[in-house]
Amino acid sequence: MNYSIADLKLAPKGKKRIDWANLRMPVLATIAARFSKTKPLKGLRIGACLHVTTETANLMIVLKSAGASVYLCASNPLSTQDDTAAALVRYFNIPVFAIYGEDKKTYYRHLEHVLNVQPHITMDDGADLVSLLSTYSIAEENKRYTIKNKSNKSWNFYGSSEETTTGVIRLKAMEKDGALKIPVLAVNDSYTKYLFDNRYGTGQSTIDGILRATNILLAGKKVVVAGYGWCGRGFATRVRGMGSHVIVTEVDPVRALEAVMDGFQVMPMNKAAKIGDLFVTLTGDKSVITLSHLRSMTNGAIVANSGHFNVEIEVDKLEKAAQSKREIRENMVEYVLNGKKIYVLGEGRLINLAAAEGHPAEVMDLSFANQALAAEWLYKSRGTLSPRVYKLPEKLDTTVAKLKLKAMHIQYDTLTQEQKKYLNSWQEGT
């Protein structure tokens, strides 16, 4: 079965939205033009576990234009755009295993569907495909990998690419423990990914999701930002621009100091919980906002997550402790806890995708250009890679930046030969 919904009437709407995103993804379009001519992925099967959005749809179309057979499932149950999924199936014949709001059992069944096609390369957003793949039998001989699934079927495998910070953290932990048996390319670690996607994309789309779910005024609100990594600092900067009083919580002393130097108030969560109006977690860790924190919040506090997994807020414990629960608006649930009303957005899942449409296409243009180049690089590098986490070569990162500047009609300086010589010399004054 190609798609989780038999009725594909949503496809025309999805096709229009895919076309709209495509107009704002010129770097990916440039890569697509080359891929369509050279077919660098001809004959490959690529299995992707990514957010099923219009931007992802354009990446899948580009990979198919490169000669690959592409299969897609969702990396988050609440991020799937059903019209986009339908359009991919109907107009591009790309199998999609995803449906908005799917339960956990369905989610993992869809992961299995993608792996059952025996992909040569996988793409992840959170490392769920690689984690599931690690339960299969993986054999390596001279840096060439053979995978045997639970049905005893074997195929050649070249590697995987990872889209997000949380996934890279998981993969590096697997590598450290000796559990990573395949090569993985950390696309997230490319400058043209995390410096832009995580900062500008998350910063804007998180605000978008919160406003769609609540329609609140951000000006004058005390907004608590948990985590001051690239995602946290992007959101903190932009919500301050909306007139909010921003408080940052951190566990890293360097990042805490940076937040202070950037003009934000820094304090522990147990203190911030007592005074905040809106709380947003962006850490990639679990139990960032605990039941104890929720109990100490003021009446009417709003809580949201913009980290990858729905473990940053202890929603499960809140469910058990609350005296009552009701849905107030779409993607907003009111819990009464010790007589106070606490509002949780998007079930504690990624608010920018649960309640909005994720990052703007202009930002995902950079991220997915990296993903497309990553697939090509993995295939070209087959037989040379050890089972560890790699970073995309800096040359490719620079190529993406150059293409984006060109598309924006922006010119920039270049070094002269004399300047290059000076920078490469250790002798003073030469």
C-alpha positions in Angstrom: 0.0 0.0 0.0 1.4 3.4 -1.0 -0.5 5.6 1.3 -2.3 5.4 4.6 -5.4 7.1 3.3 -7.3 5.4 0.4 -9.0 8.7 -0.5 -6.6 10.9 -2.5 -8.9 13.8 -3.1 -6.5 16.0 -1.1 -3.8 15.6 -3.8 -4.6 18.7 -6.0 -4.3 21.0 -3.0 -1.1 19.3 -2.0 0.3 19.7 -5.5 -0.3 23.4 -5.5 1.4 23.8 -2.1 4.4 21.7 -3.3 4.7 24.0 -6.3 4.6 27.1 -4.1 7.4 25.7 -1.9 9.5 24.8 -5.0 9.5 28.4 -6.1 11.3 29.3 -2.9 13.9 26.5 -3.1 16.3 27.7 -5.9 19.4 25.8 -4.6 17.5 22.5 -4.6 16.2 23.4 -8.1 19.8 24.0 -9.3 20.9 20.6 -7.9 17.8 19.0 -9.5 18.7 20.3 -12.9 22.1 18.6 -12.7 20.7 15.4 -11.2 18.1 15.1 -13.9 20.8 15.1 -16.6 23.5 13.0 -14.9 21.3 10.6 -12.9 23.9 10.1 -10.1 21.5 7.9 -8.0 20.3 5.7 -10.8 19.1 2.3 -9.6 19.3 3.2 -5.9 16.5 2.7 -3.4 16.3 5.5 -0.8 14.2 5.2 2.3 13.5 8.4 4.1 12.0 9.1 7.6 11.4 12.9 7.5 8.6 15.3 8.2 6.1 14.9 5.4 5.8 18.5 4.4 5.9 20.4 1.1 9.6 21.1 1.4 10.3 17.4 2.0 8.2 16.6 -1.0 10.5 18.7 -3.2 13.5 16.8 -1.9 11.8 13.4 -2.7 11.1 14.6 -6.2 14.7 15.7 -6.7 16.0 12.3 -5.5 13.7 10.6 -7.9 14.8 12.8 -10.8 18.3 11.6 -10.0 17.3 8.1 -10.8 16.5 6.7 -7.4 13.4 4.9 -6.2 12.2 6.8 -3.2 10.1 5.7 -0.2 8.9 8.1 2.6 7.5 7.8 6.1 6.9 10.4 8.7 9.4 11.3 11.5 6.6 12.8 13.7 2.9 11.7 13.9 1.7 15.3 14.1 3.8 16.8 11.3 2.4 15.0 8.3 0.5 17.1 5.8 -2.0 14.7 4.4 -2.5 16.7 1.2 1.2 16.7 0.5 1.4 12.9 1.1 -1.5 12.4 -1.3 0.1 14.6 -4.0 3.4 12.7 -3.8 1.5 9.4 -4.4 -0.9 10.6 -7.1 1.3 12.9 -9.2 4.8 11.6 -8.6 4.3 7.9 -7.8 6.3 8.2 -4.7 5.1 5.8 -2.0 4.3 7.5 1.3 3.6 5.7 4.6 2.2 8.5 6.8 -1.0 9.9 8.1 -1.5 12.9 10.4 -2.0 11.8 14.0 -1.0 8.2 13.6 -0.5 6.3 16.8 2.8 4.9 18.0 2.1 1.4 16.6 1.2 2.7 13.2 4.3 5.0 13.3 6.7 2.0 13.8 4.8 -0.1 11.2 5.5 2.6 8.7 9.2 2.6 9.6 9.2 -1.1 8.9 7.4 -0.5 5.5 10.3 1.7 4.4 13.0 -0.7 5.5 11.1 -3.6 3.9 11.9 -2.0 0.5 15.6 -2.8 1.3 17.0 0.7 0.8 20.6 1.3 -0.2 20.6 4.7 1.6 18.4 6.0 4.3 17.6 9.5 5.5 16.6 10.3 9.0 15.2 13.1 11.1 15.8 11.8 14.7 17.6 8.5 13.9 14.6 6.3 14.2 15.3 4.4 10.9 18.9 3.8 11.9 17.9 2.7 15.4 15.4 0.2 13.9 18.0 -0.9 11.3 20.4 -1.7 14.1 18.1 -4.5 15.2 18.8 -6.2 11.8 21.8 -8.3 11.0 24.5 -6.0 9.6 27.7 -7.5 8.1 30.8 -5.5 7.1 33.6 -6.7 4.8 36.2 -4.2 3.6 33.9 -1.3 4.4 31.1 -2.8 2.4 27.8 -3.4 4.2 25.2 -6.2 3.8 22.0 -6.0 5.8 19.8 -9.0 6.4 16.2 -8.3 7.7 13.9 -10.3 9.9 12.6 -12.1 6.8 16.2 -13.3 6.0 16.4 -11.0 2.9 19.8 -9.5 2.2 20.9 -6.4 0.4 23.8 -3.9 0.0 23.7 -0.8 2.1 25.8 2.4 1.6 24.9 4.6 4.5 22.5 7.0 6.1 22.2 10.8 6.5 20.8 12.6 9.6 18.8 15.8 9.5 18.6 17.0 13.1 20.6 17.8 16.2 18.7 15.2 18.3 19.4 12.5 15.8 23.1 13.3 15.6 23.3 13.1 19.4 21.7 9.7 19.4 24.0 8.5 16.6 27.2 9.7 18.3 26.0 7.9 21.4 25.6 4.7 19.4 29.0 5.2 17.9 30.6 5.7 21.3 28.9 2.5 22.6 29.9 0.5 19.5 26.2 0.1 18.5 26.6 2.0 15.2 27.2 -0.6 12.5 26.9 1.6 9.4 28.4 4.9 8.2 26.2 8.0 8.9 26.5 11.5 7.5 25.5 14.2 10.0 23.9 16.7 7.6 22.8 18.7 10.6 26.5 19.5 11.3 26.9 21.4 8.0 27.1 25.1 8.6 24.5 25.8 5.9 22.2 23.6 7.8 22.4 24.3 11.5 23.4 28.0 11.3 20.3 28.7 9.3 17.7 25.9 9.7 18.1 25.7 13.5 18.4 29.4 14.1 16.2 31.2 11.5 13.9 28.3 10.7 13.2 27.2 14.3 13.1 30.7 15.5 10.3 31.8 13.1 8.4 28.5 12.8 8.1 28.1 16.6 6.5 31.5 17.0 4.2 30.6 14.0 3.1 27.4 15.7 2.5 29.0 19.1 0.4 31.8 17.6 -1.7 29.5 15.5 -2.4 27.3 18.5 -3.1 30.2 20.9 -3.6 33.5 19.2 -2.0 35.2 22.2 -0.1 38.5 22.2 3.6 37.9 22.8 4.5 41.5 23.7 4.8 41.9 27.4 4.8 38.1 28.1 7.5 36.5 30.2 8.7 33.8 27.9 11.0 31.0 29.3 13.3 29.5 26.7 14.8 26.2 27.9 18.1 25.6 26.1 20.3 28.1 24.4 21.7 26.0 21.5 21.2 27.2 17.9 17.4 26.5 18.1 17.0 28.2 21.5 19.0 31.3 20.6 17.1 31.6 17.3 13.7 31.5 19.1 14.9 33.7 22.0 16.1 36.4 19.6 12.9 36.4 17.6 10.4 36.3 20.5 12.3 39.2 22.0 11.7 41.0 18.8 8.0 40.5 19.4 8.2 42.4 22.6 8.5 39.5 25.1 10.6 39.5 28.2 12.9 36.5 27.7 14.3 34.2 30.4 16.7 31.5 29.4 17.4 28.3 31.3 20.6 26.3 30.6 22.8 23.5 32.0 25.9 24.5 30.0 27.8 27.3 31.7 29.3 28.6 28.4 25.9 28.9 26.8 24.4 30.4 29.9 27.1 33.0 29.9 26.5 33.6 26.2 22.7 34.1 26.9 23.6 36.7 29.6 26.0 38.5 27.2 23.2 38.5 24.6 21.0 40.4 27.0 18.8 37.7 28.3 17.9 36.9 31.9 19.3 33.5 33.0 18.0 31.4 35.9 17.2 27.8 36.9 13.9 26.3 35.7 12.6 25.8 39.2 12.8 29.6 39.6 11.6 30.5 36.1 8.6 28.2 36.5 7.1 30.4 39.1 7.1 33.6 37.0 6.8 32.6 33.3 3.8 33.0 31.1 4.9 30.9 28.2 7.5 28.1 28.3 9.2 26.6 25.3 11.7 23.7 25.5 14.4 23.4 22.8 17.0 21.1 24.3 16.6 17.6 22.8 16.7 16.1 26.3 14.0 14.6 28.5 12.2 15.9 31.6 13.2 19.5 31.0 9.9 20.7 32.4 8.9 18.2 35.1 5.6 17.7 37.0 7.1 19.6 39.9 7.8 22.6 37.6 4.2 22.4 36.2 2.8 22.4 39.8 4.7 25.6 40.6 3.5 27.5 37.5 1.1 30.4 37.6 -2.6 30.0 36.6 -2.9 30.2 32.8 0.7 29.2 32.0 1.3 27.9 28.5 3.8 25.1 27.8 5.2 24.0 24.4 8.0 22.0 23.0 10.2 22.7 19.9 12.7 20.0 20.5 12.5 16.8 18.4 10.9 14.2 20.7 7.8 14.6 23.0 9.8 13.8 26.1 11.0 17.3 27.1 7.8 18.1 29.0 6.4 15.4 31.4 3.0 15.4 29.8 2.4 11.8 30.8 2.8 12.6 34.5 0.6 15.7 34.1 -2.1 13.5 32.5 -2.2 11.3 35.6 -1.9 14.2 38.2 -4.5 16.6 36.6 -7.9 16.9 38.1 -9.5 17.5 34.7 -8.6 17.9 31.1 -10.3 19.4 28.0 -9.4 20.7 24.6 -9.8 24.5 24.4 -8.6 25.0 20.9 -7.0 22.9 18.2 -3.6 21.9 19.4 -4.2 23.3 22.9 -5.3 21.2 25.9 -6.2 22.7 29.3 -5.2 20.7 32.4 -6.4 21.7 35.9 -3.6 20.9 38.3 -4.1 21.8 42.0 -6.8 24.3 41.0 -4.6 26.0 38.4 -5.0 25.9 34.7 -2.0 24.8 32.6 -2.2 24.8 28.8 -0.1 22.3 26.8 0.3 22.9 23.1 0.5 20.1 20.4 0.6 17.3 22.9 4.1 18.3 23.8 5.4 17.5 20.3 7.1 19.8 17.9 4.9 22.8 18.0 6.2 24.3 14.8 5.0 21.2 12.9 2.1 20.1 15.1 0.3 23.5 14.9 2.0 25.1 11.9 3.9 24.0 8.7 7.5 23.8 9.9 10.3 25.9 8.6 9.9 28.3 5.6 10.9 26.8 2.3 13.7 29.3 1.9 15.5 27.8 4.9 14.7 24.2 4.0 16.2 24.9 0.6 19.6 24.9 2.3 18.9 21.9 4.5 17.6 19.7 1.7 20.3 20.8 -0.7 22.7 19.3 1.8 20.5 16.1 2.0 20.5 15.7 -1.8 24.3 16.2 -1.9 24.7 13.8 1.0 23.0 11.0 -0.9 25.3 11.5 -3.9 28.3 11.6 -1.6 27.4 8.5 0.2 26.9 6.6 -3.0 30.2 7.9 -4.5 32.0 7.0 -1.2 30.7 3.4 -1.0 33.4 1.0 0.0 35.5 3.6 1.8 33.5 4.5 4.9 33.8 3.0 8.4 30.8 2.6 10.7 30.9 6.1 12.3 29.4 9.5 12.1 30.8 11.8 9.3 30.4 15.4 8.5 29.6 16.5 5.0 32.8 17.8 3.3 33.3 21.5 3.7 33.5 22.0 -0.1 29.9 20.8 -0.5 28.8 23.1 2.4 30.5 26.0 0.6 28.8 25.1 -2.7 25.4 25.3 -1.1 26.2 28.8 0.3 27.4 30.0 -3.1 24.3 28.7 -4.8 22.1 30.4 -2.3 23.8 33.7 -2.7 23.7 33.5 -6.4 19.9 32.8 -6.2 19.5 35.9 -4.0 21.5 38.0 -6.5 24.1 38.8 -3.9 27.7 39.4 -4.7 30.6 39.1 -2.3 34.3 39.6 -2.2 37.0 37.0 -2.9 40.6 36.8 -1.8 43.3 37.9 -4.1 46.3 35.6 -4.7 48.4 37.9 -2.6 45.9 37.7 0.3 45.8 33.9 0.0 49.6 33.8 0.1 49.7 36.0 3.2 47.1 34.0 5.1 49.0 30.8 4.4 52.4 32.2 5.4 53.8 32.0 8.9 56.4 34.6 8.4 55.5 38.1 9.6 55.1 40.7 6.9 55.5 38.3 4.0 
